[in-house]
Amino acid sequence: MRQTSDYKVKISIIAAVAENNVIGNDNALLWHISEDLKRFKQLTENHSVIMGRKTYLSLPFRPLKNRRNIVISRNTSAIEGVEVVSSVEKALNLCKNDNEVFIIGGASVYEQTIGIADKLYITRVLKHYFGDAYFPMIDEKNWEKTFHSKKIYDEKEDLYFYYELYER
């Protein structure tokens, strides 16, 4: 069930999810799909991106260029080039004048925001992985799948994937 939201900003979640809902292990992605990373950049560029501290620290290049980086952490010590806040609510309040904000991970931040999100940009990785971070279940009674791409093969990772878009 959708939680009510006082936020005017469109809240979008973006994630790459394995068949068994795994999104990572030991604070790292389990695949490197170049096409998906390019899509992530294209969708999130010139927007605010909200993430947990572990997700931020796992980024190969940080902060993410051409995006407003907001990190949620209990430890609110300053990080150069990043706004650090202690809650999802405070992060979203920073974005109240944005037209769309992207939640980019990790599992805890996804769990806290899936109930108030307006869109889910999901990359389905058609492979099972062992991991310790999972994407929350998508209750399809509360979402309409408005896009489903064809399967795409990634030769380097030797796997298939496809894109989905869910909207409220």
DRENPA-3360 file (N, C-alpha, C; in nm, 2 decimals, always signed):
BEGIN
1 = MRQTSDYK = +0.08/-0.12/+0.00/+0.00/+0.00/+0.00/+0.09/+0.12/+0.00 ~ +0.05/+0.22/-0.08/+0.13/+0.34/-0.09/+0.11/+0.43/+0.03 ~ +0.22/+0.47/+0.09/+0.22/+0.57/+0.20/+0.19/+0.71/+0.14 ~ +0.13/+0.79/+0.22/+0.11/+0.92/+0.17/+0.24/+1.00/+0.17 ~ +0.25/+1.09/+0.08/+0.37/+1.17/+0.07/+0.34/+1.32/+0.05 ~ +0.41/+1.40/+0.13/+0.39/+1.54/+0.12/+0.49/+1.60/+0.02 ~ +0.57/+1.52/-0.05/+0.67/+1.57/-0.14/+0.61/+1.60/-0.27 ~ +0.65/+1.72/-0.33/+0.60/+1.75/-0.46/+0.69/+1.69/-0.56;
9 = VKISIIAA = +0.81/+1.67/-0.53/+0.91/+1.61/-0.62/+0.87/+1.47/-0.66 ~ +0.90/+1.43/-0.78/+0.87/+1.30/-0.83/+0.99/+1.21/-0.78 ~ +0.96/+1.11/-0.70/+1.06/+1.02/-0.64/+1.07/+0.89/-0.73 ~ +1.19/+0.88/-0.79/+1.22/+0.76/-0.87/+1.32/+0.67/-0.81 ~ +1.30/+0.55/-0.81/+1.40/+0.45/-0.77/+1.46/+0.39/-0.89 ~ +1.59/+0.37/-0.89/+1.66/+0.31/-1.00/+1.75/+0.20/-0.94 ~ +1.74/+0.08/-1.00/+1.82/-0.04/-0.94/+1.83/-0.14/-1.05 ~ +1.94/-0.22/-1.04/+1.97/-0.34/-1.12/+1.95/-0.46/-1.02;
17 = VAENNVIG = +1.86/-0.55/-1.06/+1.82/-0.65/-0.96/+1.83/-0.79/-1.03 ~ +1.90/-0.88/-0.96/+1.91/-1.02/-1.01/+1.78/-1.09/-1.00 ~ +1.77/-1.21/-1.06/+1.65/-1.29/-1.06/+1.60/-1.32/-0.92 ~ +1.69/-1.34/-0.83/+1.66/-1.37/-0.69/+1.66/-1.24/-0.60 ~ +1.64/-1.13/-0.66/+1.63/-1.00/-0.59/+1.76/-0.95/-0.53 ~ +1.87/-1.01/-0.55/+2.00/-0.97/-0.50/+2.04/-0.84/-0.58 ~ +2.09/-0.74/-0.51/+2.15/-0.62/-0.57/+2.30/-0.60/-0.54 ~ +2.35/-0.68/-0.45/+2.49/-0.66/-0.42/+2.54/-0.76/-0.31;
25 = NDNALLWH = +2.67/-0.76/-0.29/+2.74/-0.84/-0.19/+2.86/-0.77/-0.14 ~ +2.88/-0.77/-0.01/+3.00/-0.71/+0.04/+3.02/-0.56/-0.01 ~ +2.91/-0.49/-0.02/+2.90/-0.35/-0.06/+2.96/-0.33/-0.20 ~ +2.93/-0.43/-0.29/+2.97/-0.41/-0.43/+2.87/-0.47/-0.52 ~ +2.86/-0.41/-0.64/+2.78/-0.47/-0.75/+2.84/-0.60/-0.79 ~ +2.76/-0.69/-0.84/+2.80/-0.83/-0.88/+2.82/-0.84/-1.03 ~ +2.79/-0.74/-1.10/+2.80/-0.74/-1.25/+2.84/-0.60/-1.29 ~ +2.89/-0.59/-1.41/+2.93/-0.46/-1.47/+2.88/-0.46/-1.61;
33 = ISEDLKRF = +2.75/-0.41/-1.63/+2.69/-0.41/-1.76/+2.70/-0.27/-1.81 ~ +2.79/-0.25/-1.91/+2.82/-0.12/-1.96/+2.70/-0.05/-2.01 ~ +2.62/-0.11/-2.09/+2.50/-0.05/-2.14/+2.40/+0.00/-2.03 ~ +2.39/-0.08/-1.92/+2.31/-0.03/-1.81/+2.37/+0.08/-1.73 ~ +2.50/+0.09/-1.72/+2.57/+0.20/-1.65/+2.55/+0.33/-1.73 ~ +2.55/+0.32/-1.86/+2.53/+0.43/-1.95/+2.39/+0.48/-1.94 ~ +2.29/+0.39/-1.93/+2.15/+0.43/-1.91/+2.13/+0.49/-1.77 ~ +2.20/+0.44/-1.67/+2.19/+0.50/-1.53/+2.24/+0.65/-1.54;
41 = KQLTENHS = +2.35/+0.67/-1.60/+2.41/+0.80/-1.62/+2.31/+0.89/-1.69 ~ +2.26/+0.84/-1.80/+2.17/+0.93/-1.89/+2.04/+0.96/-1.81 ~ +1.98/+0.87/-1.73/+1.86/+0.90/-1.66/+1.88/+0.99/-1.54 ~ +2.00/+0.97/-1.47/+2.02/+1.05/-1.34/+2.09/+1.18/-1.36 ~ +2.16/+1.20/-1.47/+2.24/+1.32/-1.49/+2.15/+1.44/-1.47 ~ +2.21/+1.55/-1.41/+2.14/+1.67/-1.39/+2.02/+1.66/-1.29 ~ +2.02/+1.56/-1.21/+1.92/+1.54/-1.10/+1.99/+1.52/-0.97 ~ +1.92/+1.52/-0.86/+1.97/+1.48/-0.73/+1.96/+1.33/-0.72;
49 = VIMGRKTY = +2.07/+1.27/-0.66/+2.07/+1.13/-0.64/+2.08/+1.11/-0.49 ~ +2.00/+1.03/-0.43/+2.00/+1.00/-0.29/+2.05/+0.86/-0.27 ~ +2.14/+0.84/-0.17/+2.20/+0.71/-0.15/+2.24/+0.70/+0.00 ~ +2.26/+0.57/+0.04/+2.32/+0.55/+0.18/+2.47/+0.57/+0.17 ~ +2.53/+0.58/+0.28/+2.68/+0.60/+0.29/+2.75/+0.48/+0.23 ~ +2.71/+0.36/+0.25/+2.78/+0.24/+0.20/+2.78/+0.24/+0.05 ~ +2.66/+0.28/-0.01/+2.65/+0.29/-0.15/+2.74/+0.40/-0.21 ~ +2.75/+0.51/-0.14/+2.84/+0.62/-0.18/+2.98/+0.57/-0.18;
57 = LSLPFRPL = +3.02/+0.50/-0.07/+3.16/+0.46/-0.06/+3.19/+0.35/-0.16 ~ +3.09/+0.28/-0.22/+3.12/+0.17/-0.31/+3.13/+0.23/-0.46 ~ +3.10/+0.35/-0.48/+3.11/+0.41/-0.61/+3.26/+0.42/-0.66 ~ +3.28/+0.38/-0.78/+3.42/+0.38/-0.83/+3.47/+0.53/-0.84 ~ +3.38/+0.62/-0.88/+3.42/+0.76/-0.89/+3.32/+0.84/-0.81 ~ +3.36/+0.92/-0.72/+3.27/+0.99/-0.63/+3.32/+1.13/-0.61 ~ +3.23/+1.23/-0.59/+3.09/+1.21/-0.61/+3.05/+1.19/-0.76 ~ +2.93/+1.15/-0.78/+2.89/+1.13/-0.92/+2.88/+1.27/-0.99;
65 = KNRRNIVI = +2.94/+1.28/-1.10/+2.95/+1.41/-1.18/+2.81/+1.44/-1.23 ~ +2.79/+1.58/-1.24/+2.67/+1.63/-1.30/+2.54/+1.59/-1.23 ~ +2.56/+1.56/-1.10/+2.44/+1.52/-1.02/+2.46/+1.58/-0.88 ~ +2.36/+1.62/-0.81/+2.36/+1.66/-0.67/+2.36/+1.53/-0.59 ~ +2.47/+1.51/-0.52/+2.49/+1.38/-0.44/+2.45/+1.41/-0.30 ~ +2.35/+1.33/-0.25/+2.30/+1.34/-0.12/+2.31/+1.20/-0.05 ~ +2.38/+1.20/+0.06/+2.41/+1.07/+0.13/+2.34/+1.07/+0.26 ~ +2.27/+0.96/+0.29/+2.20/+0.94/+0.42/+2.29/+0.86/+0.51;
73 = SRNTSAIE = +2.32/+0.91/+0.63/+2.40/+0.83/+0.72/+2.38/+0.88/+0.86 ~ +2.40/+0.78/+0.95/+2.39/+0.82/+1.10/+2.51/+0.91/+1.13 ~ +2.62/+0.88/+1.06/+2.74/+0.97/+1.07/+2.73/+1.08/+0.98 ~ +2.70/+1.20/+1.03/+2.68/+1.31/+0.94/+2.80/+1.40/+0.92 ~ +2.92/+1.34/+0.94/+3.04/+1.42/+0.91/+3.05/+1.46/+0.76 ~ +3.11/+1.57/+0.74/+3.11/+1.63/+0.60/+3.19/+1.53/+0.51 ~ +3.14/+1.53/+0.38/+3.21/+1.46/+0.27/+3.22/+1.57/+0.16 ~ +3.34/+1.59/+0.11/+3.35/+1.69/+0.01/+3.27/+1.66/-0.11;
81 = GVEVVSSV = +3.20/+1.77/-0.16/+3.12/+1.76/-0.28/+2.98/+1.68/-0.26 ~ +2.95/+1.66/-0.13/+2.83/+1.58/-0.10/+2.75/+1.65/+0.01 ~ +2.62/+1.64/+0.01/+2.54/+1.68/+0.12/+2.50/+1.56/+0.20 ~ +2.53/+1.56/+0.33/+2.51/+1.45/+0.42/+2.40/+1.48/+0.52 ~ +2.30/+1.39/+0.52/+2.19/+1.41/+0.61/+2.16/+1.28/+0.69 ~ +2.08/+1.29/+0.79/+2.05/+1.17/+0.88/+1.93/+1.09/+0.85 ~ +1.85/+1.13/+0.75/+1.73/+1.06/+0.72/+1.68/+1.08/+0.58 ~ +1.59/+0.99/+0.53/+1.53/+1.00/+0.40/+1.45/+1.13/+0.40;
89 = EKALNLCK = +1.38/+1.16/+0.50/+1.29/+1.28/+0.51/+1.38/+1.40/+0.48 ~ +1.49/+1.41/+0.55/+1.58/+1.53/+0.54/+1.64/+1.54/+0.40 ~ +1.67/+1.42/+0.34/+1.72/+1.42/+0.20/+1.62/+1.47/+0.10 ~ +1.49/+1.42/+0.12/+1.39/+1.46/+0.03/+1.35/+1.61/+0.05 ~ +1.36/+1.66/+0.17/+1.34/+1.80/+0.19/+1.44/+1.89/+0.12 ~ +1.56/+1.84/+0.10/+1.66/+1.92/+0.03/+1.62/+1.93/-0.12 ~ +1.54/+1.84/-0.17/+1.51/+1.83/-0.31/+1.37/+1.88/-0.34 ~ +1.31/+1.95/-0.25/+1.17/+1.99/-0.26/+1.14/+2.08/-0.39;
97 = NDNEVFII = +1.25/+2.14/-0.44/+1.23/+2.23/-0.56/+1.27/+2.15/-0.69 ~ +1.31/+2.03/-0.68/+1.35/+1.95/-0.79/+1.22/+1.89/-0.86 ~ +1.23/+1.86/-0.99/+1.11/+1.79/-1.05/+1.12/+1.64/-1.04 ~ +1.24/+1.58/-1.03/+1.26/+1.44/-1.01/+1.38/+1.42/-0.93 ~ +1.38/+1.32/-0.84/+1.50/+1.28/-0.76/+1.51/+1.13/-0.78 ~ +1.63/+1.08/-0.78/+1.66/+0.94/-0.79/+1.72/+0.88/-0.67 ~ +1.65/+0.77/-0.62/+1.70/+0.69/-0.51/+1.79/+0.58/-0.57 ~ +1.92/+0.58/-0.54/+2.01/+0.49/-0.61/+2.07/+0.38/-0.52;
105 = GGASVYEQ = +2.02/+0.36/-0.40/+2.06/+0.25/-0.31/+2.11/+0.30/-0.18 ~ +2.14/+0.21/-0.09/+2.13/+0.06/-0.11/+2.00/+0.01/-0.06 ~ +2.01/-0.12/-0.01/+1.89/-0.19/+0.02/+1.80/-0.12/+0.13 ~ +1.86/-0.07/+0.23/+1.79/+0.00/+0.34/+1.72/+0.13/+0.28 ~ +1.78/+0.20/+0.20/+1.72/+0.32/+0.14/+1.61/+0.29/+0.05 ~ +1.63/+0.18/-0.03/+1.52/+0.13/-0.12/+1.40/+0.09/-0.03 ~ +1.42/+0.02/+0.07/+1.32/-0.03/+0.16/+1.24/+0.09/+0.22 ~ +1.31/+0.20/+0.26/+1.25/+0.31/+0.32/+1.17/+0.40/+0.22;
113 = TIGIADKL = +1.20/+0.39/+0.09/+1.14/+0.48/-0.01/+1.04/+0.41/-0.11 ~ +1.04/+0.28/-0.11/+0.95/+0.21/-0.21/+0.81/+0.25/-0.19 ~ +0.77/+0.27/-0.07/+0.63/+0.30/-0.03/+0.59/+0.44/-0.08 ~ +0.68/+0.53/-0.10/+0.65/+0.67/-0.14/+0.70/+0.70/-0.28 ~ +0.76/+0.61/-0.35/+0.82/+0.63/-0.48/+0.70/+0.64/-0.58 ~ +0.73/+0.72/-0.69/+0.64/+0.74/-0.80/+0.67/+0.65/-0.92 ~ +0.80/+0.62/-0.94/+0.85/+0.54/-1.05/+0.96/+0.44/-1.00 ~ +0.97/+0.33/-1.07/+1.08/+0.23/-1.05/+1.14/+0.20/-1.18;
121 = YITRVLKH = +1.27/+0.24/-1.20/+1.34/+0.20/-1.31/+1.42/+0.08/-1.28 ~ +1.38/-0.04/-1.33/+1.44/-0.16/-1.28/+1.52/-0.23/-1.40 ~ +1.64/-0.26/-1.38/+1.71/-0.35/-1.48/+1.71/-0.49/-1.42 ~ +1.65/-0.58/-1.49/+1.64/-0.72/-1.45/+1.75/-0.80/-1.51 ~ +1.84/-0.85/-1.42/+1.96/-0.92/-1.46/+1.92/-1.07/-1.45 ~ +1.92/-1.14/-1.56/+1.86/-1.28/-1.57/+1.97/-1.38/-1.53 ~ +2.00/-1.38/-1.40/+2.10/-1.47/-1.34/+2.08/-1.46/-1.19 ~ +2.10/-1.58/-1.12/+2.10/-1.58/-0.98/+2.24/-1.55/-0.93;
129 = YFGDAYFP = +2.24/-1.47/-0.82/+2.37/-1.44/-0.75/+2.36/-1.46/-0.60 ~ +2.47/-1.49/-0.54/+2.48/-1.49/-0.40/+2.50/-1.35/-0.36 ~ +2.43/-1.30/-0.26/+2.45/-1.17/-0.21/+2.40/-1.15/-0.07 ~ +2.43/-1.03/-0.02/+2.38/-0.99/+0.12/+2.29/-0.87/+0.11 ~ +2.26/-0.82/+0.00/+2.18/-0.70/-0.02/+2.07/-0.73/-0.12 ~ +1.94/-0.70/-0.08/+1.83/-0.74/-0.16/+1.74/-0.62/-0.19 ~ +1.68/-0.62/-0.31/+1.58/-0.52/-0.34/+1.45/-0.56/-0.28 ~ +1.37/-0.47/-0.23/+1.24/-0.51/-0.17/+1.15/-0.56/-0.28;
137 = MIDEKNWE = +1.05/-0.65/-0.24/+0.95/-0.70/-0.33/+0.87/-0.59/-0.39 ~ +0.84/-0.60/-0.52/+0.75/-0.50/-0.58/+0.61/-0.56/-0.58 ~ +0.52/-0.50/-0.50/+0.38/-0.54/-0.50/+0.31/-0.49/-0.62 ~ +0.29/-0.58/-0.72/+0.23/-0.53/-0.85/+0.09/-0.49/-0.84 ~ +0.02/-0.50/-0.72/-0.11/-0.44/-0.70/-0.10/-0.29/-0.69 ~ +0.02/-0.24/-0.65/+0.04/-0.10/-0.63/+0.11/-0.03/-0.74 ~ +0.15/-0.11/-0.84/+0.23/-0.06/-0.95/+0.18/-0.10/-1.09 ~ +0.19/-0.02/-1.19/+0.16/-0.05/-1.32/+0.29/-0.06/-1.40;
145 = KTFHSKKI = +0.31/-0.17/-1.46/+0.43/-0.19/-1.55/+0.40/-0.12/-1.68 ~ +0.47/-0.01/-1.71/+0.44/+0.07/-1.83/+0.54/+0.05/-1.94 ~ +0.65/-0.02/-1.91/+0.75/-0.05/-2.01/+0.82/-0.18/-1.98 ~ +0.85/-0.26/-2.08/+0.93/-0.38/-2.06/+1.01/-0.39/-2.19 ~ +1.14/-0.38/-2.19/+1.22/-0.39/-2.31/+1.24/-0.54/-2.35 ~ +1.30/-0.55/-2.47/+1.34/-0.69/-2.51/+1.46/-0.73/-2.43 ~ +1.49/-0.86/-2.43/+1.61/-0.91/-2.36/+1.73/-0.86/-2.44 ~ +1.83/-0.82/-2.36/+1.96/-0.78/-2.42/+2.07/-0.87/-2.37;
153 = YDEKEDLY = +2.16/-0.91/-2.45/+2.27/-1.00/-2.41/+2.40/-0.91/-2.39 ~ +2.46/-0.93/-2.27/+2.59/-0.87/-2.24/+2.70/-0.97/-2.25 ~ +2.78/-0.96/-2.36/+2.88/-1.06/-2.39/+2.99/-1.07/-2.28 ~ +3.03/-0.95/-2.23/+3.14/-0.94/-2.13/+3.09/-1.02/-2.00 ~ +2.97/-1.00/-1.96/+2.92/-1.06/-1.83/+2.86/-1.20/-1.86 ~ +2.83/-1.23/-1.99/+2.77/-1.35/-2.03/+2.63/-1.37/-1.96 ~ +2.55/-1.27/-1.98/+2.41/-1.27/-1.92/+2.32/-1.19/-2.00 ~ +2.19/-1.22/-1.98/+2.08/-1.14/-2.04/+2.02/-1.05/-1.94;
161 = FYYELYER = +1.97/-0.94/-1.98/+1.90/-0.84/-1.89/+1.80/-0.77/-1.97 ~ +1.71/-0.71/-1.90/+1.61/-0.62/-1.97/+1.56/-0.51/-1.87 ~ +1.50/-0.41/-1.93/+1.46/-0.30/-1.85/+1.31/-0.30/-1.83 ~ +1.26/-0.25/-1.71/+1.12/-0.24/-1.68/+1.10/-0.10/-1.62 ~ +0.99/-0.04/-1.64/+0.95/+0.08/-1.57/+0.81/+0.06/-1.51 ~ +0.81/+0.08/-1.38/+0.68/+0.08/-1.31/+0.64/+0.22/-1.26 ~ +0.51/+0.25/-1.27/+0.46/+0.38/-1.23/+0.34/+0.36/-1.15 ~ +0.31/+0.46/-1.06/+0.19/+0.46/-0.98/+0.07/+0.52/-1.06;
% end
